[in-house]
Amino acid sequence: MVTTRQVFRGAGRAMRAIDREAKRSQARRIAYERSAQKVALLEQAADAADEYQQLIEQLVGAHRVAFRPIDWAAIAKRPSLPSPERSSAHEDAARRALADYRPNWFERTLGLATGKVRALEQAVADAALQDDASHRAACWKAKAADDEQEFARKLVALDRDAVATVVNEQSGLGKLPFCVEALDLYFSTDGEMTARVDGLDLDDMPTQSVTLLQSGKASVKPLSPAKIHDLHRANICASALRVAIELLQVVPIPMVEVVMETDLLDPATGHIEPKPVLTVKVSRQAIASLALERTEALAVVERLGGKMDWNSRRGFVGI
């Protein structure tokens, strides 16, 4: 569930778009580890290997989505629909049918004309109700279009409440358990947006790999520390890009700066604290020019000039 809370922080105004959910990804990793222990059974080997590959793709491939931004500027400039007038087309047609009715010899002989007239009169009443319903639907459509246009105007003006609403309701940020645990949006006085993201930690990465052998059995091997660090870097980069994509799709801004944070051990204090490990500015133009489905997150981040301090021996260092 995504909720929004707004507070003032310095010159910017922060919006809590996603509540921390007590390490959802950690719980998922534990579930994966438990399933990996069962791969000794032949019939589970293929499923375990598939689950591992799906997990890796979710960790490192969150950015591989189509970029489909909403054109809020066009919606804001769209002409308003005229106020709908009630039409009596159905009722008029039913009244004409009643007025034109002439009982034939068979209906007069068997006394069916009275029932036929009653049916035509009921059809007139039903047609009037149909015209009422059509008018109400047209009014609702016009009001919905006006509301959307007014909302678009607020978004183009970067109204904070409108931005919070669209991020909550139309972005996919609340459905990214392998990327985002919490997110804050900050606006500078000149309208620039910064997203500070609580990303996954090193402990959230898998520690074992599962591959399917030619014999049909599964091979479970521990991942090296360097490989775990590499997965963590790929996840942080993919998460930063996915957050930028989601924001640029629903908020009419040309660029967003994403700051990824993760828990790191402070050697000076011995405490684990959240530290920024990646900062990257992502523009709408740059994202639109990329074939995201076929890209590696690290290559994109480096191309965009992202800043981080990482190596395969120690992993991330706060920047």
QUIZI-V77155 format. One record per residue. RES is the residue in three letters. SS is DSSP state (H for helix, E for strand, - for the rest). PHI is phi in whole degrees, -180 to 180 (none if undefined). PSI is psi in degrees with one decimal (999 if undefined). Layout:
RES:SS:PHI:PSI, RES:SS:PHI:PSI
//
This chain:
MET:-:none:136.8, VAL:-:-109:126.0, THR:-:-123:165.1, THR:-:-128:135.4, ARG:E:-138:134.7, GLN:E:-116:137.4, VAL:E:-141:158.4, PHE:E:-92:134.5, ARG:E:-137:105.2, GLY:-:60:-132.8, ALA:-:-81:-14.6, GLY:E:-102:170.9, ARG:E:-126:118.7, ALA:E:-96:146.9, MET:E:-128:121.3, ARG:E:-81:107.1, ALA:E:-95:-23.1, ILE:E:-140:128.0, ASP:-:-79:142.1, ARG:-:-65:136.0, GLU:-:-120:45.0, ALA:-:53:51.2, LYS:-:59:59.5, ARG:H:-59:-41.0, SER:H:-66:-32.8, GLN:H:-63:-41.5, ALA:H:-65:-39.0, ARG:H:-66:-38.7, ARG:H:-65:-40.2, ILE:H:-62:-40.0, ALA:H:-63:-38.9, TYR:H:-64:-44.1, GLU:H:-61:-39.1, ARG:H:-67:-41.6, SER:H:-66:-32.5, ALA:H:-64:-27.7, GLN:-:-71:-13.9, LYS:-:-98:5.2, VAL:-:-73:-0.5, ALA:-:-63:-26.3, LEU:-:-77:128.3, LEU:H:-58:-41.3, GLU:H:-69:-14.9, GLN:H:-97:-7.7, ALA:H:-63:-48.9, ALA:H:-64:-41.0, ASP:H:-64:-40.5, ALA:H:-64:-41.6, ALA:H:-66:-40.7, ASP:H:-64:-41.7, GLU:H:-62:-39.3, TYR:H:-65:-44.2, GLN:H:-64:-38.0, GLN:H:-65:-39.8, LEU:H:-62:-45.4, ILE:H:-62:-42.3, GLU:H:-64:-38.5, GLN:H:-66:-34.0, LEU:H:-74:-41.7, VAL:H:-109:-6.1, GLY:-:-120:22.8, ALA:-:-63:-23.5, HIS:-:-81:-8.5, ARG:-:-83:69.8, VAL:-:-134:160.0, ALA:-:-74:141.0, PHE:-:-96:111.6, ARG:-:-129:80.3, PRO:-:-71:147.7, ILE:-:-87:131.6, ASP:-:-87:78.3, TRP:H:-67:-30.4, ALA:H:-63:-41.7, ALA:H:-66:-39.5, ILE:H:-65:-40.0, ALA:H:-64:-31.5, LYS:H:-93:-2.3, ARG:-:-65:135.8, PRO:-:-61:141.9, SER:-:-71:146.3, LEU:-:-72:142.7, PRO:-:-66:153.9, SER:-:-64:121.9, PRO:-:-64:136.6, GLU:-:-99:142.5, ARG:-:-71:130.0, SER:-:-100:144.3, SER:-:-112:28.2, ALA:H:-60:-45.5, HIS:H:-68:-41.9, GLU:H:-65:-42.5, ASP:H:-61:-41.4, ALA:H:-64:-40.6, ALA:H:-68:-37.4, ARG:H:-68:-37.2, ARG:H:-64:-40.2, ALA:H:-63:-37.4, LEU:H:-68:-44.0, ALA:H:-67:-32.8, ASP:-:-85:-4.3, TYR:-:-70:128.8, ARG:-:-131:114.7, PRO:-:-63:137.5, ASN:-:-84:177.6, TRP:H:-60:-41.6, PHE:H:-63:-43.6, GLU:H:-68:-37.6, ARG:H:-68:-41.2, THR:H:-64:-41.2, LEU:H:-94:3.8, GLY:-:70:31.4, LEU:-:-91:-9.3, ALA:H:-63:-40.2, THR:H:-61:-43.7, GLY:H:-65:-36.8, LYS:H:-65:-40.5, VAL:H:-64:-42.4, ARG:H:-61:-40.8, ALA:H:-65:-39.7, LEU:H:-69:-35.5, GLU:H:-67:-38.9, GLN:H:-66:-35.9, ALA:H:-63:-34.7, VAL:H:-64:-45.8, ALA:H:-63:-41.8, ASP:H:-65:-38.6, ALA:H:-66:-36.4, ALA:H:-64:-41.2, LEU:H:-64:-37.5, GLN:H:-65:-40.0, ASP:H:-64:-38.4, ASP:H:-62:-45.0, ALA:H:-64:-39.4, SER:H:-64:-38.0, HIS:H:-68:-42.1, ARG:H:-62:-42.6, ALA:H:-63:-39.7, ALA:H:-66:-38.4, CYS:H:-65:-42.5, TRP:H:-63:-41.1, LYS:H:-63:-43.2, ALA:H:-66:-40.7, LYS:H:-67:-41.2, ALA:H:-62:-40.0, ALA:H:-66:-41.0, ASP:H:-65:-41.9, ASP:H:-64:-42.2, GLU:H:-64:-39.4, GLN:H:-65:-42.6, GLU:H:-65:-40.3, PHE:H:-64:-39.8, ALA:H:-63:-39.8, ARG:H:-61:-41.3, LYS:H:-66:-39.8, LEU:H:-66:-42.7, VAL:H:-60:-33.8, ALA:-:-83:2.3, LEU:-:56:42.1, ASP:-:-60:128.0, ARG:H:-63:-41.2, ASP:H:-65:-40.7, ALA:H:-65:-40.9, VAL:H:-63:-44.0, ALA:H:-60:-41.3, THR:H:-64:-46.8, VAL:H:-70:-34.5, VAL:H:-67:-41.3, ASN:H:-68:-44.1, GLU:H:-95:-26.5, GLN:H:-120:-7.9, SER:-:-93:165.0, GLY:-:-98:18.5, LEU:H:-66:-25.6, GLY:H:-81:0.0, LYS:H:-121:32.1, LEU:-:-122:68.0, PRO:-:-66:-20.1, PHE:-:-98:15.5, CYS:-:-133:-52.5, VAL:-:-125:128.5, GLU:-:-106:-28.6, ALA:E:-159:154.1, LEU:E:-148:136.5, ASP:E:-121:138.0, LEU:E:-108:133.1, TYR:E:-122:139.2, PHE:E:-118:130.4, SER:-:-83:171.6, THR:-:-65:-23.4, ASP:-:-97:13.9, GLY:-:90:2.1, GLU:-:-75:147.0, MET:E:-113:137.3, THR:E:-125:132.1, ALA:E:-109:118.9, ARG:E:-100:119.8, VAL:E:-116:128.9, ASP:E:-85:98.8, GLY:-:-87:-176.7, LEU:-:-72:154.7, ASP:-:-97:169.2, LEU:H:-59:-35.5, ASP:H:-67:-16.5, ASP:H:-81:-10.7, MET:-:-79:148.1, PRO:-:-65:150.3, THR:-:-111:-2.3, GLN:E:-133:150.8, SER:E:-109:152.6, VAL:E:-129:119.2, THR:E:-126:153.8, LEU:E:-97:123.1, LEU:-:-83:164.2, GLN:-:-62:-25.6, SER:-:-72:-10.6, GLY:-:94:-4.6, LYS:-:-90:161.6, ALA:E:-99:141.6, SER:E:-108:119.0, VAL:E:-108:117.9, LYS:E:-129:146.0, PRO:E:-70:142.5, LEU:-:-82:143.1, SER:-:-70:154.0, PRO:H:-54:-38.0, ALA:H:-63:-40.8, LYS:H:-67:-38.4, ILE:H:-65:-43.2, HIS:H:-61:-39.3, ASP:H:-65:-41.7, LEU:H:-62:-40.9, HIS:H:-63:-43.4, ARG:H:-62:-44.6, ALA:H:-62:-38.6, ASN:H:-67:-43.9, ILE:H:-62:-43.0, CYS:H:-66:-45.6, ALA:H:-63:-39.5, SER:H:-65:-42.3, ALA:H:-60:-43.7, LEU:H:-67:-40.6, ARG:H:-66:-40.4, VAL:H:-61:-44.9, ALA:H:-62:-42.7, ILE:H:-61:-48.4, GLU:H:-61:-41.6, LEU:H:-70:-43.2, LEU:H:-70:-21.6, GLN:H:-73:-33.8, VAL:H:-111:-15.8, VAL:-:-113:128.0, PRO:-:-78:70.9, ILE:-:-125:148.8, PRO:-:-79:-21.5, MET:E:-156:151.0, VAL:E:-138:139.2, GLU:E:-98:128.7, VAL:E:-111:127.2, VAL:E:-115:113.4, MET:E:-92:133.0, GLU:E:-118:150.7, THR:E:-149:159.5, ASP:E:-75:127.8, LEU:E:-131:152.6, LEU:E:-82:125.8, ASP:-:-89:109.5, PRO:-:-60:-28.9, ALA:-:-72:-36.9, THR:-:-107:-20.8, GLY:-:78:7.6, HIS:-:-100:150.4, ILE:E:-94:122.8, GLU:E:-136:150.8, PRO:E:-71:131.6, LYS:E:-133:144.9, PRO:E:-70:132.6, VAL:E:-123:-12.3, LEU:E:-152:134.5, THR:E:-132:133.2, VAL:E:-150:137.5, LYS:E:-99:126.8, VAL:E:-120:123.0, SER:E:-99:154.0, ARG:H:-60:-41.5, GLN:H:-63:-41.9, ALA:H:-66:-44.1, ILE:H:-64:-41.0, ALA:H:-65:-23.5, SER:-:-89:-4.7, LEU:-:-100:144.1, ALA:-:-89:82.3, LEU:H:-60:-31.9, GLU:H:-64:-18.8, ARG:H:-117:16.6, THR:-:-107:155.6, GLU:-:-97:134.7, ALA:H:-60:-42.2, LEU:H:-61:-42.9, ALA:H:-62:-39.2, VAL:H:-67:-45.3, VAL:H:-60:-43.7, GLU:H:-65:-39.2, ARG:H:-64:-33.5, LEU:-:-84:0.4, GLY:-:81:27.8, GLY:-:-64:149.0, LYS:E:-116:129.2, MET:-:-159:161.4, ASP:E:-123:106.2, TRP:E:-148:143.0, ASN:E:-146:164.5, SER:-:-71:-16.1, ARG:-:-82:-45.4, ARG:-:-114:-9.2, GLY:E:79:-141.5, PHE:E:-82:149.0, VAL:E:-125:140.8, GLY:-:-59:144.1, ILE:-:-112:999
//
